[in-house]
Amino acid sequence: MNNKKGLPAGRQAVVLLSGGLDSAVTLSLAKAAGYECFCLVFDYGQRHRKEIAQAKKIAKAAKCQYQVLKINFPWKGSALLDNSKVIRVSAQHGIGKIPNTYVPGRNIIFLSFALSFAEAIGASALYIGAHAQDYSGYPDCRPEFYRAFRKVILTGAKAGKNIEIKTPLINKTKAQIIKVGNALGVNFKLTWSCYKGGEAPCGKCDSCYFRNKGFNDLGLIDPLL
């Protein structure tokens, strides 16, 4: 995968693209900021594998190159990786204990691959669609985690001082993210959020709950429903 010729130096970005609503908006924001975007999609054995297919569609619709990277978590440790575990639905939806859909170390691992990719192609930015306000208790979605990872980039990468980590959604609610996406023309029908990965969203898992709430807060209907 090579950079296109004629672009200003350092105007390439690696975008972590999961196929979900947040990452689709993040990709559009990176493009709007003037970056040539290279999308990194992870096949890590997740039960909601439908998101991989949707990520490819989102990248193609955005006319961005993408790469699917297959990795393995043989030790499982998450309901997203172990079909024998029931995805628990919290009555409080994300308030309190970390849910069993948390994948140990996932964003640390994803960002490490993205950093290596960025160094290899000379990209100056890593984009990830993490956000804290509606997150389901995941420790790797907090602003302090990304501030800490910035220090990792600075101290552990040859090009560290030339690579920024960008989290443009970190302090936004789901409704605000959807509003930004609509303004940018994001096709939310291409996105997939449900942890269960069926033919239609389950409407009950935390991911579905926050997505539905976001659309409802804006007086809109989720195009997947």
HELIX and SHEET records of a PDB file:
HELIX    1   1 LEU A   21  ALA A   32  1                                  12    
HELIX    2   2 LYS A   50  ALA A   61  1                                  12    
HELIX    3   3 ARG A  106  ILE A  121  1                                  16    
HELIX    4   4 PRO A  139  CYS A  141  5                                   3    
HELIX    5   5 PRO A  143  GLY A  156  1                                  14    
HELIX    6   6 GLY A  160  ASN A  162  5                                   3    
HELIX    7   7 LYS A  174  LEU A  184  1                                  11    
HELIX    8   8 PHE A  188  LEU A  190  5                                   3    
HELIX    9   9 ASP A  206  ASP A  217  1                                  12    
SHEET    1   A 5 GLN A  65  LYS A  70  0                                        
SHEET    2   A 5 GLU A  36  ASP A  43  1                                        
SHEET    3   A 5 GLN A  12  LEU A  16  1                                        
SHEET    4   A 5 ALA A 125  TYR A 127  1                                        
SHEET    5   A 5 GLU A 164  LYS A 166  1                                        
END                                                                             
